Amino acid sequence: MQGLITLQNVRGIPYDRRYQSTAHQVMTPLSGGVWVAADEDAFNVLRKMDESNLDQVPVVDEGRVLGLITRDNLLRYLHLRRELAL
């Protein structure tokens, strides 16, 4: 099973159980979370992040995680495109 672990997931674990918890127990499964396709438009990705109040989303293709997009990196990319008039 594939999923994503965020700081929010870890904060949800009681401190005394953090060192005994497995990734599988802590993660948000891809099937139950927000993810984006590799060919998805950057503005649509940002919209999904805003609607879900997320700072990162996994990029998934045919059920396989290809990477992770963070809000900071996405905003930096969009700002650079605007600056360069691309």
N, C-alpha and C positions, 0 to 999 in steps of 0.2 A: 504494500500500500504506500502511495506517495502522498506527501503532505508538506506543510510549511510550518516552521516554528518561528514565532516572533517573540519579541520581548514581552508583549502582552500575554502570550501563552505562559511564559516562564513566571511572570508576576502572579499569575493565577494559581500557582502551586504554593502551598504553605511552605515556609522557609525550611522547616525541619524535614520535609519530604523531597526537596529539590535534588539532593544527591542520590536519591533512590529511584527517581522517576526515569523512565526510558523515553526516547524520542517518540516512539509510537504512542505512548500515553499522553504526551504533551502536545503533539502536533495537531494542526487543523487539516483534516484530509482534503485532498484536491476535490473530491466529489462533493464536499460540503462547504467549500469555500469559493472565493472569487479568484478567477484566473483569466488570463487573456491569451489569444492566439498570436502566433509569431507575426502574422500579417495584419494585425489589428492596427488601426490608425492611432497615432500618439494621443490625439485629443480625446478619442473614445476611451483609451486606457486611463487618462487623467480623470475623465468623467466617472468611470467605474470606481476609481480610487476614492474620489470625493464622495460619491453616493454611499460607499461602504465604510467610509472613514478609515481607510487603510493608507499606510505609508509605503507599502510594497505589495507587489502581486507577482506570482509566478507566471512565466511564459510557458505554455503547454502546446505540444504538437503531437497528435495521435496518441494521447495519454502519457506522453513522456515529457518531463520537465526539462526545458532547454536553458532556463536561466531565471533571473529575478530582475524586475524593474522596480527601482525605488523612486519615490516622489521627487526627491532632490535631483537625481540624475535626469529624470524626465523633464523637469522644469528647466534645468540647465541646458538640455538639448533643444527644447522649444525656444528658449531665449537666444541661443546661438543661431538657430535658423532664422529668427526674426532679425537679428543683428546683421546677418550676412545676406538678408533678403532672398533666402532660398525657398 
